[in-house]
Amino acid sequence: TGPMNSECLGNILRITLNTEYFEDKYLSLSVVDQSGIAWELGEAMASQCGYTVTYSNRSNIEFRASALSCHSRLEKDVFTVTVEIKKKNSPDMKNAATHLKSASCHYGPWGPRELVCESNYMEVSARKEVPQTVKDFIQDKSEDWTLAFPEAKAEEASIWQIVFHQPEEKKAVLVSDAWSAGYGFNTTDTRVLLRIPYTAMQIQLVEVVRSSTFYKQQWIILMVDTSVACPVGGVDYTNKTIIWTVPKYVQPLSAGATSFKDVLVEAGVDLHKLSAKEMASRKYVLLNDLSIITMKIPIGAEGGYYKTSVSSGRYGVKYVINLFLEHQWEDNKWGLTKLTVIKEIETPFEQVELAITNNSNLTARIMNVTVGTFLPDVELVNLTIEGATVAVSEAVQHGYLTYEIRCANGSKGYGIQVPFDAPSIKKEYKGVDMRAYTLNVTLAFLIHPTSETFSVPVTAVSTVKDAVLPSARGFCDGRNLHLIITRGNVDQNWLPFISKKNLTLEDAQKYNYSLKDNGTHLAISVPFLSSHVNYEVVHASGIKASLHLTLKDGTTLANRRDFSISCRISPLELIQCLPNGTVVITAVKLVGIADLDTSLFVLRDRQCKPSLVTEKTATFKFNVNTCGTSRKKKTCATMTYENDVLYFRPGNNTPVYRLKFACSYAIKQTVDVRYESKKIPPPSTKPGFGSLALSLKLFKEKSYSDPYQELEYPVVKYLREALYLEVELLQPEDARLELNLDDCWATNSQSQDSLPQWPIIINGCENSEDSYRTIFHKVNYNPRVKLPQHLKRFEVRMFAFVQGTTLLQE
């Protein structure tokens, strides 16, 4: 309907500024006088001159002007007010867009005495009386009359002096001093007006102001009683009901009168009077008793509105209603008195619990969470993701899509959509084949027009049947047990444990183990004779050796997955028969024998003890002619030496452990050895020329097992998301060649020579000036990679080319 609308409401003019035209703008509001001069409206001027600026239920700005405001033009019974609105996107109002609005209202007939109680001032206008003797006139100083008389003669009709009647004294104030103190005055041919802001000293002393105003009328000094009283407080809240009580016939207003008669008691909302039928339909109650007028309004009733509020960081609402009361009465002094009271009532803060609903789409793998509902005065302004605060407009760069949900009643909610695979989504294994995806984000909201803020922490969990557990395969090669674990999608922070100890790279080196982890596979190789290997049974066919490994949660250390590999090791692995007649035999501790101390192992001659002891093994080194070794001639050509490794319990001569072993030597043997010394020249390289076929591929994961196919391009990646790249030498397939990368760079287009450029690899090394440096990955042999030296793999973080703060696009 336009940027501004006007409405005449008795002796009040209301102009409403439409939010649609002025939202998110800096505004300057001025009142234009009869000479065309614009007076910018501030709080002090508004309360002194009879203007009020407030907000309506849809955040529209509402301007109200009294019929006798400072710059009203009054002709007969019509008053006109002109306002000027300037708007701009910045606080500087230079060259701002200007809107003028002039409105006229008819009001009459005027009563002998009319009082208005606005939200920021109270005023009384009284009809000028016939000349009368001035009684009890006082002067602060004897020369006041001399000083005031020239001023009294200055105009045809002017106010000269006002006297405030306080309980302890009467205080006379000249008009100029009263105006400087914030009081407002006006005179017409028939009326005198006094306006007092609620911030004035007299208001702070008492709830009513008793005063007399002296004015000059055709060379005669006249006096008018300009007492004014407005109800202060009187609001209570009981059983979800607002109770507003207004006293009748306040003493300063009824001084000198002995009889009273109610003429009219009407009430309404937003300066609109309501009939008895309308009040009943809204369940309003208006009671007119002997000494008070009472209004009862159900909280939430039609006519009021809810607005958002914050208390100690908590979200809640308040109910607001702008009530209007008109009371007219007659007495035997004034005749008719009209009292108009405008009362904005705001209920106490009521906390509201916000609903957070998880509507995630498991098939599409998208977290979808809604928050609310909120009132229309709330706006989502930013999100805090992993400690970083981002504006709503920037959230999509972090994978967060926000949207607004509008309801028919004007309320709204907000929704957030995030892919399950976004970096900020926490992923947790929940057992069997289930994974939990957790969204943790804090939403910050702004309340219009107060600019209050509050935040709502949002946590949503979705459980999906998509867990891939790690699997393992094992094998033995004679001297080592090998366990190769293929990682799944839940064990990124699971740690390998052997014998209740976390196996780190340092431990692997200490025990002479092999431990390799390329992100997709974890390979462990443990020697057969190791303290972490269990030995179960000794047979002529071999020893059963087992390696047990447990994957534990890196945070809680809870057991997640157990793997083991068992192999039969030949007994020949335990014994060495050296040509010089020295025997080295290693005995192993068996699982089935409790409390076996390997240091107490002995040979047949119990004085022969082990030369090397570990937790699981004992090693003996001795000559075949010692330690009780027996010998037998098996054939004419060989001699066999036999002994036993024994273990006795203390005080018991029957061994609980026996390991028999034997070494056979040739009785007579001749060996011819030939050797030739040849000097081998050092290796050398020669430069050559030829055609090389290379490929550059982008892979989906760190395992480098699944490259993007041609139909999947272009590939969309978020900023700082990892890109896994592989360069391969396709031709020639010569095992003597090794591929080395010298320089690699990124451009903003498909042309390798276009600008701008950013180096990723410089002289075979990462770019030291890069915030996220290139990471090189080792290439191991596997069924796909026959020649690891022909491949180079590296990882870079997604970035964008910018110039200043502008994103450069192709």
Buried (B, 14 or more C-beta within 10 A) or exposed (E): EEBBBBBBBBBBBBBBBBBEBBEEBBBBBBBBBEEEEBBEBEEEBBBBBBBBBBBBBEBBBBBBBBBBBBBBEBEEEBBBBBBBBBBBEEEEBEEBEEBEBEBBBEBEEBBBBBBBBBBBBBBBBBBBEEEEEEEEBEEEEEEBEEEBEEBBEEEEBBBBBBBBBEEEEBBBBBBEEBBEBBBBBBBEEEBBBBBBBBBBEBBEEBBBBBBBBBBBBEEEBBBBBBBBBBBEEBBEEEEEBBBBBBEBBBEBBBEEBEEEEBEEBBBBBBBEBBEEEBBEEBEBBBEEEEEEBBBBBBBEBBBBBBBBBBBEEEBBBBBBBBBBBBBBBBBEBBEBBBBBBBBEBBBEBEEBEEEBEBEBEBEEBBBBBBBBBBBBBBBBBBBBBEEEEBEBEEBEEBBBEBEEBEEEEEBBBBBBBBBBEBBBBEBBBBEEBBBBBBBBBBBBBBBBEBEBEBBBEBEBBBBBEBBEBBEBEBEBEEEBBBBBBBBBBBBEEBBBBBBEEEBEEEBBEEBEBEBBEBBBBBBBBBBBBBBBBBBEEBEEEBBBBBBBBBBBBEEEEEEBBEBBBBBEBEBEBBBBBEEEBEBBBBBBBBBEEEEBEBEBBBBBEEEBBBEEBBEBBBBBBBEBEBBBBEBEEEEEEEBBBBBBBBBBBEEEEEBEBEBEBBBBBEEEEEEEEEEEEEEEEEEEEEEEEEEEEEEEBBBEEBBBEEEBEEEEEEEEEBEEBBBBBBBBBEEEEEEEEEBEBEEBEBBBEEEEEEEEEBBBBBEEEBBEEBEBBBBBBEBEEEEEBEBBBBBBBBBBBBBEBEEEEEEEEE
